[in-house]
Amino acid sequence: MTSTSTAKLSLLEIVQQCNSVPSTDTLIASGDYYRFLFEDSLIGIVSSSDITALEKACAQQDTSKHATVFEFIHSEKTLRFSAALTSSESRSKAVAELLDGMRGSSSWASLAKWRNELYPIYAPTSDGTRLVAMIERASSYNFGIRTYGVHLNGIVRGPDGVVRMWVGKRAATKQTWPGYLDQIVAGGIGNGMGVRESVIKECYEEGGIPESIARGARAAGTIQYFTRSSLGLQPETEYVFDLELPLDFTPTPTDGEVEEFYLWSIDEVIDNVRKNLFKPNCAICVIDFLIRHGYLTPENESDYIEIIENIHCALPFPGPK
């Protein structure tokens, strides 16, 4: 965990660290970004430097064997898939081959964190599937596409009714945010998996929670934010779940992604959120829990409305239906 300061931030400062991109219009107006379009739909935002690297990689492809993957309309600062790619399958295959060829270069730092996991791009399509393409997860930051995940708050309720929350500490070997605090279960939705299916999978892999218990997870809405990091942009929707666990159940790390688990009081959780020890989007998920369950109210939090606006940010990118 790299954040060692004992200074505490306000909850509004915590959520604004994650929801750090004001709007797509602001990015485009800066002149430093291209719109990534599919027909009339905005599906991503790409920096000018990433466009340069992408165009160079496309130029180096053998077009006698592969269709051109992208069209670059510089006068309009727009990126599109080539019109020759007429299906999600052809677009997915072409992007995969292009990105695989880019892995050996340092043009996109994100590709050094290759995940072998595919993320979907959605928009209205002629076949009605809304699936535009599936792309390597590591490249999602560069294409600035909307990504999706699941976060689960694991709680226990004592005989006195007092709620405590299980918190995970991310392994030091994690590619992103090593050593930071996390939900008991969280993960991206990739490879065409459904939301509930992803929850059950992550429950077992990250916390050793059997399916018989995981199926008790209660859907609790979504959180949305638009963040940026050294890797690029990330507009994201997280499906949130609450799961009340048996008092005698202890989660067990099974896939090496969690170092250990802690069972903390709500006050201890809030204290560690304000110390900036949680992965940013995990902190947002905790704050959403506090609001939904009445721990955070207009009476005890002066930034209540602004916090809610920042954890339910409107995103201009189409999603699944």
Phi, psi and chi 1 to 4 in degrees:
 res  aa     phi    psi   chi1   chi2   chi3   chi4
   1 MET       -  122.3 -162.3  179.3  -58.8      -
   2 THR   -90.3  -18.0   58.1      -      -      -
   3 SER   -84.2  106.7  179.4      -      -      -
   4 THR  -110.8   -2.5   57.5      -      -      -
   5 SER   -68.5  142.4  172.0      -      -      -
   6 THR   -92.6   -4.1   56.5      -      -      -
   7 ALA   -64.5  142.1      -      -      -      -
   8 LYS  -105.0  140.6  -65.8 -177.9 -178.3 -179.9
   9 LEU   -98.0  158.0  -59.1  178.6      -      -
  10 SER   -72.8  160.2   71.4      -      -      -
  11 LEU   -65.4  -31.7  -65.8 -177.0      -      -
  12 LEU   -65.1  -42.2  179.4   58.3      -      -
  13 GLU   -62.0  -37.9  -71.8  173.1  -40.1      -
  14 ILE   -62.4  -47.7  -69.1  -68.7      -      -
  15 VAL   -71.3  -32.0  -61.1      -      -      -
  16 GLN   -73.2  -22.0  -72.3  177.8  -27.1      -
  17 GLN   -62.5  -33.9  -77.7 -173.1  148.3      -
  18 CYS   -87.6  -52.0 -172.2      -      -      -
  19 ASN   -84.3   76.7 -172.0   40.7      -      -
  20 SER  -107.0   -2.8   56.4      -      -      -
  21 VAL  -103.5  117.0  178.3      -      -      -
  22 PRO   -59.7  -47.0  -20.1   30.7      -      -
  23 SER  -172.3  161.3   70.2      -      -      -
  24 THR   -66.2  -34.2   54.2      -      -      -
  25 ASP   -60.6  -39.4  -69.9  -18.3      -      -
  26 THR   -62.8  -42.2  -57.0      -      -      -
  27 LEU   -63.1  -48.1  -65.1  174.6      -      -
  28 ILE   -63.5  -41.2  -63.0  -59.3      -      -
  29 ALA   -63.9  -24.6      -      -      -      -
  30 SER   -68.4  -20.4   72.6      -      -      -
  31 GLY    82.0    0.8      -      -      -      -
  32 ASP  -100.3    2.9  -64.9  -31.4      -      -
  33 TYR  -134.6  153.6  -69.9   86.8      -      -
  34 TYR  -109.9  145.0  -80.7   55.8      -      -
  35 ARG   -79.6  136.3  -66.0  174.3  -59.5  159.9
  36 PHE  -103.6  111.3 -174.9   12.8      -      -
  37 LEU  -114.2  147.4  -61.7  179.4      -      -
  38 PHE  -124.2  111.2  179.6   75.5      -      -
  39 GLU    53.1 -117.5  -62.0 -179.3   -6.2      -
  40 ASP   -98.7    3.5  -64.8  -32.6      -      -
  41 SER   -99.1  136.5  -62.4      -      -      -
  42 LEU   -79.8  119.3  179.2   68.9      -      -
  43 ILE  -115.3   -7.3   57.2  174.4      -      -
  44 GLY  -173.3  172.6      -      -      -      -
  45 ILE  -133.9  125.9  -60.8  -74.8      -      -
  46 VAL  -123.4  132.7 -172.0      -      -      -
  47 SER   -68.5  154.0   71.7      -      -      -
  48 SER   -61.0  -37.3  -64.9      -      -      -
  49 SER   -66.4  -36.7   59.3      -      -      -
  50 ASP   -70.9  -33.4  -78.4  -15.0      -      -
  51 ILE   -61.6  -43.5  -73.1  -72.8      -      -
  52 THR   -58.8  -46.1  -60.8      -      -      -
  53 ALA   -66.5  -38.9      -      -      -      -
  54 LEU   -66.9  -42.4 -168.3   63.6      -      -
  55 GLU   -65.7  -38.2 -169.5  169.0   24.9      -
  56 LYS   -62.9  -43.1 -179.5 -179.7  178.4 -179.3
  57 ALA   -64.6  -39.9      -      -      -      -
  58 CYS   -63.2  -39.8  -74.1      -      -      -
  59 ALA   -66.3  -25.8      -      -      -      -
  60 GLN   -85.9   -6.7  -67.8  171.7  -16.4      -
  61 GLN   -75.1  151.5  -80.8 -159.7  -56.0      -
  62 ASP   -84.4   99.0 -175.7   -9.8      -      -
  63 THR   -75.1   -6.0   53.4      -      -      -
  64 SER   -75.2  -20.6   66.5      -      -      -
  65 LYS  -106.7  -28.1  -64.2 -179.8  179.6  179.2
  66 HIS  -130.5  140.4  -52.9  -73.8      -      -
  67 ALA   -66.6  149.7      -      -      -      -
  68 THR   -58.1  133.8  -59.5      -      -      -
  69 VAL   -79.8  -43.2 -175.5      -      -      -
  70 PHE  -128.4  156.9  -65.9  108.5      -      -
  71 GLU  -111.6  131.5  -62.1  173.3    3.8      -
  72 PHE  -110.0  110.9  -58.3   85.0      -      -
  73 ILE  -105.1   87.2  -54.5  100.0      -      -
  74 HIS   -66.9  -33.5  -64.3  -64.0      -      -
  75 SER   -63.8  -24.8   60.7      -      -      -
  76 GLU  -110.1    4.5  -59.4  174.8    5.0      -
  77 LYS    46.5   57.4  -75.7 -166.8  169.3  -67.3
  78 THR  -133.2  139.5  -63.3      -      -      -
  79 LEU  -115.4  135.9  174.2   71.6      -      -
  80 ARG  -137.5  156.7  -68.4 -178.6  178.9  -86.9
  81 PHE   -68.8  149.0  -78.5  107.5      -      -
  82 SER   -60.8  139.4  168.8      -      -      -
  83 ALA   -63.7  -18.9      -      -      -      -
  84 ALA   -71.2  -17.6      -      -      -      -
  85 LEU   -94.0  104.3  -56.9  173.0      -      -
  86 THR  -105.0    4.5   58.3      -      -      -
  87 SER  -142.6  162.4   67.0      -      -      -
  88 SER   -63.0  -34.4   61.0      -      -      -
  89 GLU   -65.0  -45.1  -69.1   81.0    5.3      -
  90 SER   -68.3  -37.8   62.8      -      -      -
  91 ARG   -66.8  -42.5  -70.6 -175.1  -74.4  -90.8
  92 SER   -62.1  -44.3  -59.5      -      -      -
  93 LYS   -65.1  -42.5 -176.0  174.2 -175.1  -67.8
  94 ALA   -67.2  -41.6      -      -      -      -
  95 VAL   -66.0  -40.5  173.4      -      -      -
  96 ALA   -59.6  -43.8      -      -      -      -
  97 GLU   -66.5  -40.1  -69.0  172.8   -9.9      -
  98 LEU   -64.8  -48.4  177.4   65.8      -      -
  99 LEU   -65.7  -36.0  -66.9  176.8      -      -
 100 ASP   -61.9  -36.4 -170.8   56.0      -      -
 101 GLY   -71.1  -24.8      -      -      -      -
 102 MET   -83.8  -13.6  -66.1  175.3   67.4      -
 103 ARG   -61.1  -30.7  -70.8 -179.7   69.1 -177.8
 104 GLY   -76.7  -12.5      -      -      -      -
 105 SER   -99.4  173.0   72.1      -      -      -
 106 SER  -106.9   18.1   58.0      -      -      -
 107 SER   -66.8  -36.1   54.2      -      -      -
 108 TRP  -119.7  106.2  -79.0   10.7      -      -
 109 ALA   -60.3  -28.6      -      -      -      -
 110 SER   -59.8  -31.0   63.0      -      -      -
 111 LEU   -70.8  -13.2  -61.1 -175.1      -      -
 112 ALA   -70.4  -16.6      -      -      -      -
 113 LYS  -105.2   37.6  -60.5  178.0 -177.6  -68.5
 114 TRP   -52.1  132.8 -165.9  -86.2      -      -
 115 ARG  -110.4  -12.5  -55.2  -68.4  -75.0  -89.9
 116 ASN    54.1   39.5  -76.7  -41.7      -      -
 117 GLU  -136.8  135.7 -175.8  176.5   -0.4      -
 118 LEU  -102.2  133.1  -62.7  176.7      -      -
 119 TYR  -108.1  142.4  -91.3    8.7      -      -
 120 PRO   -85.2  150.7   31.6  -34.7      -      -
 121 ILE  -114.5  126.8  -56.8  175.2      -      -
 122 TYR  -111.7  148.0  -66.2  108.9      -      -
 123 ALA  -173.3  161.3      -      -      -      -
 124 PRO   -57.0  131.8  -26.1   35.6      -      -
 125 THR  -128.4  158.5   55.6      -      -      -
 126 SER   -66.2  -26.1   58.4      -      -      -
 127 ASP   -88.1   -1.8   61.4    7.1      -      -
 128 GLY    82.1   -1.9      -      -      -      -
 129 THR   -80.0  -21.7   64.4      -      -      -
 130 ARG    66.9    4.2  -62.9 -177.9   67.2   84.8
 131 LEU   -93.2  113.7 -178.8   62.5      -      -
 132 VAL   -83.6  -46.2  174.8      -      -      -
 133 ALA  -168.9  165.4      -      -      -      -
 134 MET  -116.6  128.6  -60.2  -75.0  -74.7      -
 135 ILE  -127.2  155.6   67.2  168.0      -      -
 136 GLU   -55.1  130.2  160.2   58.9   34.1      -
 137 ARG   -53.5  -40.8  175.3  175.3  178.2  171.5
 138 ALA   -61.3  -26.9      -      -      -      -
 139 SER   -86.0   -5.0   70.9      -      -      -
 140 SER   -61.8  -31.8   63.0      -      -      -
 141 TYR   -65.1  -37.9  -57.4   96.6      -      -
 142 ASN   -74.6  -37.4  -56.9   89.2      -      -
 143 PHE   -80.6  -12.8  -73.1  113.6      -      -
 144 GLY    61.0   35.2      -      -      -      -
 145 ILE   -84.1  158.6   64.9  164.8      -      -
 146 ARG   -72.7  127.3 -177.0  178.2 -179.7  179.4
 147 THR  -114.0  167.7   56.6      -      -      -
 148 TYR  -137.0  147.0  -56.7   84.7      -      -
 149 GLY  -153.9  177.8      -      -      -      -
 150 VAL  -125.7  137.4  -66.6      -      -      -
 151 HIS  -129.9  132.5  -80.9 -123.7      -      -
 152 LEU  -123.0  124.6 -177.3  142.9      -      -
 153 ASN   -87.8  114.5  -61.0  -66.0      -      -
 154 GLY   -96.7  119.2      -      -      -      -
 155 ILE  -125.2  160.7   61.5  169.2      -      -
 156 VAL  -129.2  148.3  -63.2      -      -      -
 157 ARG  -120.2  117.3 -166.5 -179.3  -52.8  -87.6
 158 GLY   -72.6  170.5      -      -      -      -
 159 PRO   -57.7  -25.0  -22.8   32.7      -      -
 160 ASP   -87.5    2.2   55.1   -0.3      -      -
 161 GLY    85.8   -4.4      -      -      -      -
 162 VAL   -73.6  132.4  172.9      -      -      -
 163 VAL   -94.9  135.4  170.2      -      -      -
 164 ARG  -124.0  158.8  -69.7 -179.6  -67.4  167.4
 165 MET  -123.7  135.9 -179.5  179.2  -72.4      -
 166 TRP   -80.0  133.6  -79.1  105.5      -      -
 167 VAL  -127.8  135.8  172.4      -      -      -
 168 GLY  -100.6  149.2      -      -      -      -
 169 LYS  -106.4  120.0 -179.3  180.0  179.8 -177.3
 170 ARG   -63.8  142.7  -65.8  165.1   67.4   85.4
 171 ALA   -64.0  151.0      -      -      -      -
 172 ALA   -65.7  -17.3      -      -      -      -
 173 THR   -91.3   -2.1   54.0      -      -      -
 174 LYS   -60.9  142.2  -73.4  -75.8  -72.0 -177.2
 175 GLN   -68.8  -29.0  -70.8 -175.4  -28.1      -
 176 THR  -127.3  139.4   57.0      -      -      -
 177 TRP    51.5   47.0  -59.0   98.2      -      -
 178 PRO   -61.6  138.6   24.5  -34.8      -      -
 179 GLY    81.8   -5.8      -      -      -      -
 180 TYR   -82.3  163.9  -84.4   75.1      -      -
 181 LEU   -83.3  154.6  -60.1  174.0      -      -
 182 ASP  -150.5  168.5 -156.4  -31.6      -      -
 183 GLN   -64.0  165.5  -92.7   71.1   54.9      -
 184 ILE   -60.8  -32.6 -174.6  175.3      -      -
 185 VAL  -142.8  131.7  168.5      -      -      -
 186 ALA  -162.5  148.9      -      -      -      -
 187 GLY  -177.6  160.4      -      -      -      -
 188 GLY   -75.8  155.1      -      -      -      -
 189 ILE   -98.1  109.3  -59.2  175.7      -      -
 190 GLY  -134.1  177.2      -      -      -      -
 191 ASN    56.1   30.7  -62.0  -29.3      -      -
 192 GLY    75.8   14.0      -      -      -      -
 193 MET   -76.3  154.1  -64.8 -170.3   74.8      -
 194 GLY   -83.5  171.1      -      -      -      -
 195 VAL   -66.6  -55.2  176.6      -      -      -
 196 ARG   -63.1  -38.8  176.3   68.9   64.0  170.1
 197 GLU   -60.7  -39.2 -176.6 -177.3    8.2      -
 198 SER   -66.8  -39.2  -64.9      -      -      -
 199 VAL   -60.9  -48.3  169.3      -      -      -
 200 ILE   -63.7  -42.3  -68.0  171.2      -      -
 201 LYS   -61.2  -49.5  167.2 -177.6  169.8  -71.1
 202 GLU   -66.9  -35.0  -64.0  -68.9  -17.3      -
 203 CYS   -56.4  -45.8  -85.6      -      -      -
 204 TYR   -73.2  -45.2  179.0   73.5      -      -
 205 GLU   -68.4  -39.2  -70.9 -177.7   -4.7      -
 206 GLU   -95.0  -31.9  -67.3 -164.3   -5.8      -
 207 GLY  -124.3    3.5      -      -      -      -
 208 GLY    62.7   27.2      -      -      -      -
 209 ILE   -85.7  118.0  -57.5  172.5      -      -
 210 PRO   -68.1  156.7   24.3  -32.8      -      -
 211 GLU   -59.0  -33.7 -177.0  174.4  -18.6      -
 212 SER   -60.5  -31.6   57.9      -      -      -
 213 ILE   -88.2  -41.7  -65.9  177.3      -      -
 214 ALA   -60.2  -30.7      -      -      -      -
 215 ARG   -67.7  -10.9  -72.5 -159.3  172.7  -83.1
 216 GLY   -82.9   -0.6      -      -      -      -
 217 ALA   -63.2  133.8      -      -      -      -
 218 ARG  -104.5  124.6 -178.0  179.2   63.9   83.0
 219 ALA   -62.7  133.8      -      -      -      -
 220 ALA  -131.9   30.4      -      -      -      -
 221 GLY    92.2 -155.1      -      -      -      -
 222 THR  -135.8  161.1   62.9      -      -      -
 223 ILE  -119.0  149.4   53.2  174.9      -      -
 224 GLN  -140.6  141.6  -69.4 -167.7  156.1      -
 225 TYR  -156.6  163.1   47.2   85.3      -      -
 226 PHE  -126.7  108.9 -162.5  164.3      -      -
 227 THR  -119.5  167.2 -166.0      -      -      -
 228 ARG  -139.2  153.5   78.3  169.1   94.5 -150.4
 229 SER  -142.6 -173.9   69.1      -      -      -
 230 SER   -63.9  -20.0   60.0      -      -      -
 231 LEU   -85.4  -24.0  -63.5  177.2      -      -
 232 GLY   145.1 -151.8      -      -      -      -
 233 LEU   -99.9  150.3  -61.5  172.6      -      -
 234 GLN  -148.3   90.1 -170.3  176.0   24.7      -
 235 PRO   -80.3  127.1   23.5  -23.5      -      -
 236 GLU  -140.5  143.8 -170.5  157.7   57.4      -
 237 THR  -114.9  125.4  -62.6      -      -      -
 238 GLU  -114.1  123.9  -61.2  -77.5    6.2      -
 239 TYR   -79.5  125.9  -65.3   90.7      -      -
 240 VAL  -104.3  138.9  177.1      -      -      -
 241 PHE  -133.1  149.3  -70.5   78.6      -      -
 242 ASP  -115.0  139.1  -66.7  -19.7      -      -
 243 LEU  -136.5  117.7  176.5   61.1      -      -
 244 GLU   -86.2  117.6 -172.6  166.5  -27.8      -
 245 LEU   -96.1  153.6  -67.6  159.5      -      -
 246 PRO   -60.7  145.9  -21.0   32.0      -      -
 247 LEU   -59.2  -30.4  -79.9  168.8      -      -
 248 ASP   -93.7    9.4   60.3   -5.5      -      -
 249 PHE   -94.7  133.4  177.2   80.9      -      -
 250 THR  -121.9  121.3  -59.8      -      -      -
 251 PRO   -65.4  149.1   22.1  -31.1      -      -
 252 THR  -130.0  124.9  -54.8      -      -      -
 253 PRO   -62.3  129.9  -19.2   31.0      -      -
 254 THR  -122.3  -21.9   58.9      -      -      -
 255 ASP  -113.1    9.7   64.0   -1.3      -      -
 256 GLY    80.9    2.2      -      -      -      -
 257 GLU   -90.2  -14.9  -65.6 -164.4    1.6      -
 258 VAL  -119.9  133.4  178.9      -      -      -
 259 GLU   -81.5  -45.5 -176.9  176.2  -50.4      -
 260 GLU  -163.0  168.0   59.4 -177.3  -44.1      -
 261 PHE  -119.3  147.9  -70.2  101.5      -      -
 262 TYR  -124.5  144.0  -48.7  107.1      -      -
 263 LEU  -108.1  108.9 -177.2   58.8      -      -
 264 TRP  -118.7  152.7  -76.7  -17.9      -      -
 265 SER   -67.9  161.6   69.8      -      -      -
 266 ILE   -59.9  -37.9  -63.6  -59.8      -      -
 267 ASP   -63.8  -39.0  -76.2  -17.0      -      -
 268 GLU   -65.5  -39.2  -72.1  175.3  -56.9      -
 269 VAL   -62.7  -48.3  173.8      -      -      -
 270 ILE   -60.1  -41.3  -65.9  171.8      -      -
 271 ASP   -60.6  -42.4 -172.4   57.2      -      -
 272 ASN   -75.0  -29.2  -80.7  -81.1      -      -
 273 VAL   -62.2  -48.6  165.9      -      -      -
 274 ARG   -69.2  -22.5  -67.0 -168.2   59.3 -143.9
 275 LYS   -80.2    0.7  -73.8  178.0  179.5  175.3
 276 ASN    66.6   34.3 -151.1   21.4      -      -
 277 LEU   -96.9   -6.6  -61.8  179.2      -      -
 278 PHE   -91.6  145.7  -86.8   80.9      -      -
 279 LYS   -52.9  135.4 -179.2  171.9  176.3  -86.9
 280 PRO   -52.3  -46.2  -30.7   37.5      -      -
 281 ASN   -73.5  -22.7   62.2  -18.2      -      -
 282 CYS   -71.7  -35.8  -61.0      -      -      -
 283 ALA   -62.2  -40.1      -      -      -      -
 284 ILE   -62.4  -40.1  -78.2 -173.3      -      -
 285 CYS   -64.6  -39.3 -172.1      -      -      -
 286 VAL   -62.8  -45.8  168.7      -      -      -
 287 ILE   -62.8  -39.2  -68.0  168.0      -      -
 288 ASP   -59.5  -42.3  173.1   69.1      -      -
 289 PHE   -60.3  -44.7  176.7   90.6      -      -
 290 LEU   -61.7  -37.7  -61.9  175.1      -      -
 291 ILE   -69.8  -48.0  -68.1  168.8      -      -
 292 ARG   -63.6  -29.9  -71.1 -173.1  -68.8  102.7
 293 HIS  -103.3   10.6  -67.7  -87.6      -      -
 294 GLY    80.6   11.1      -      -      -      -
 295 TYR   -78.2  -29.3  -63.7  101.6      -      -
 296 LEU  -114.4  122.2 -161.6   63.2      -      -
 297 THR  -135.0  167.4   68.7      -      -      -
 298 PRO   -61.3  -24.7  -21.9   32.9      -      -
 299 GLU   -76.6  -32.9  -71.7   72.0   33.3      -
 300 ASN  -108.7    1.3   64.0   22.1      -      -
 301 GLU  -138.3  109.8  175.5   52.1   66.4      -
 302 SER   -68.1  -23.2   60.4      -      -      -
 303 ASP   -97.6   21.2  -63.2  -42.7      -      -
 304 TYR   -49.8  -53.9 -172.3   78.1      -      -
 305 ILE   -65.2  -43.7  -68.8  176.1      -      -
 306 GLU   -66.4  -35.0 -159.3  168.7   -7.1      -
 307 ILE   -61.8  -46.9  -72.7  170.3      -      -
 308 ILE   -61.1  -41.8  -69.4  173.4      -      -
 309 GLU   -61.2  -34.2  -69.7  171.2  -16.6      -
 310 ASN   -80.8  -20.2  -85.0  -89.2      -      -
 311 ILE  -101.5   -1.3   66.4  176.3      -      -
 312 HIS  -130.5   54.9  -62.8  -67.5      -      -
 313 CYS   -70.3  134.8  166.5      -      -      -
 314 ALA   -73.1  132.6      -      -      -      -
 315 LEU  -114.2  135.9  -62.4  174.6      -      -
 316 PRO   -85.5    5.9   33.0  -36.1      -      -
 317 PHE   -97.6  134.3  -49.5   94.9      -      -
 318 PRO   -61.9  151.3  -19.6   31.0      -      -
 319 GLY  -121.3 -174.6      -      -      -      -
 320 PRO   -75.8  163.8   29.4  -34.9      -      -
 321 LYS  -133.9      -  -73.8 -170.3  174.7  178.9
